[in-house]
Each structure stands twice: as structure tokens, then as C-alpha cells.
Amino acid sequence: MAIRRLDSLGYQIAHLNRLYDRRLQDALQDLGVAPGQFAPLVMLFEQDGLTQAELCRRINVEQPTMANTLDRMERDGLVKRKPDPTDKRRATIHLTPRASEMRMSVMDRARKVASLAVQALTPSEQENMFGLIAKMADALKER
């Protein structure tokens, strides 16, 4: 028996993610920030100078994916790699002045997209939704 896509959790989550990413891309496009660059930027806004491995752990992506993203971000003038003074085999990732200057714009636009996504929900529904999503994510984490 076939699963109806509207009854499929995976389909609904993937569909929501595509719509959300498209809105985020539209909101950040004129700043020169691609959707895949958003999460590393946010992590570096919180703590500049992380290593690639630290970014991978915090965002939960594989090393090759992060390496490609950081290459593009470096090409686009958003980050610079600097040799780690304590371990010459690795580098720390730092925001460029350009990226630092756009912090408020990036975050304000991201908040607007988030607000748009939940605007049809009451505050109570939003609270419940975030709680349920956290429980689902916890259930899927590797232990």
C-alpha cells in the first residue's frame, strides 16, 4: 500500500525545508549569502575563530560538505582561514570585516523569514511546535 505524501512525515519536513530555504535564499541573496552559508555564518557570529571540525559538529554536517562551503565563503569574501597557533595542521575560520558588518542584516532577515513561517500559528501552537520538533530531533540523534 502506497503512503500518501500528505501523511508522510519525511515528505512534509522536506517540503517545509525546501520552502523555508527558498525564502531564506530570497531574503539573503542581495547580501551575497547562499542558504548553505547561513548556518556557518550564524555559528561564527556567535563565536568567531572556530575550526572546520567545530563547525561540522555544531551544524551536524560532514567534513567534505563543510570544506566546500567554506571554500565558497572564502571565495565570496565572507571568511578567512588562519593557521591555528596551537596546531599548525588545522586552521581557524574567521569572519571578514564584510561578513561582520552584515551580521545585523543577515539576522534580521532570517528572523523575518522565521516569523513568516509561523505567522499562522498562535503563540501556544508555536511553543508546542518547537517542543515537539525538539523531541523528534532528540529521538533521531545517534546515541
N, C-alpha and C positions, 0 to 999 in steps of 0.2 A: 504494500500500500504506500503510495507516494505521500510525502509530507507537504502540506500546504505551506508555501513560503511565509504567509502571514502568521502561521503558528510556529514558525521556526525561530528559536532564539538567536541562532547564529546568523540567519538572514537579516533579522531585524537589527541586530547590533552592527553588522557590516553595512547595512543600508544607512543607518544613522551616522556611522563613522564617515562614509563617503559624503553624505550631505554636509556634515559638520566640517570636514576637511575642505570641501569646495567653498563654503562660506568663509572659512579662515583664510584660504588662499586668496579669495577676492578681497578680503579686508587688508591683507598684508602685502599684496602684490606691488603696489606703488612704492612700498618701502624696500623692495628687493629681498623679501624674506619668503622662502618657499615653505610649505606646510611641514616638510620633514626637518626643517631647520628650527622650527619653533621650539620644540622640547629642549634641544641642547641650549638654545638661547636662554630659555627660562632658567635652566639649571645654572648657567653661567651668570645670569643676572643675580641669582641667589648666592652663588659662591664662585667668583672668578678664579681661574688658575687650577681647575680640575684636570685630571689626566683623562685620556681617552677611556681607559678601563673604568674609571669612576663614573664617567658619563654613561657608559654602557650599562653599568649596574643600576644607576639611578633611573634610567629611561627604559631599561629592560629590552635592549636591542643587542644584536651580535656585533662583534668587533669589525667585521668587514663592512657592515652597513654603516656603522659609526665612522669608520675611516673614510668612506666615500662621502658621507655627509659633511664631515669636517674639511675634506679636500674642497668641496663646493663652497663651503662657508669661507674658507681661506681665500679661494679664488674671487668670491663676491665681496671681500673686504670686511667680513664680519668678525673673524677671529684670526689670531696669530698663534703659532706653536712656538714655544720656547723650551730649550733644554731644561730638564728638571735638575736643579742644582745638587740634589742629593742622589740622583740616579741617572747617569748620562745615557742609559738605554731607553729612557722614556722622555716624553715631553709633556709640558702642561699647556693647557688651552686657555687663551686669554682673549677677552673681548677687545676689539679695536675701538678707538675713540668713536668712530661712526656708529658701531653697534651700541655702545654705552649711551650715546646721545639719543638713540631711538627707543630706549627702554620704555619710557612712559607711553609713547605712541603705540608700540607693539602691545604692551599690556592693556592699554585702554581699548584697543581694537579687539583684542582677544576676549576681554570682558564683555564687550558689546555682542560678540557672536554667542558667547555663553548665555547671556541674558536673552537673546533672541530664541535660542534653543529651548529655554524653559519658560518662556513668557506665558504659555497657555496653562501652566501648572500653578496651583495655589502654593503659598509658602509651605504648607503642611505636605502637599504632594511632592514638592521639591526635596524636603527633608527626608521623606520616606524613600524617594528615588535614590538619593545619594547613599542612604543607609543600605538599601538593597544592592546597589551596584558594588559597594564595598564588601558586602557579604559574598557576593558572587565572585568577585576578584579573589578574595581570600580563599574561597573553596577551590579555585583553579591554580593557586600558587603551588609550585613544587615544594615539597617539604623534605 
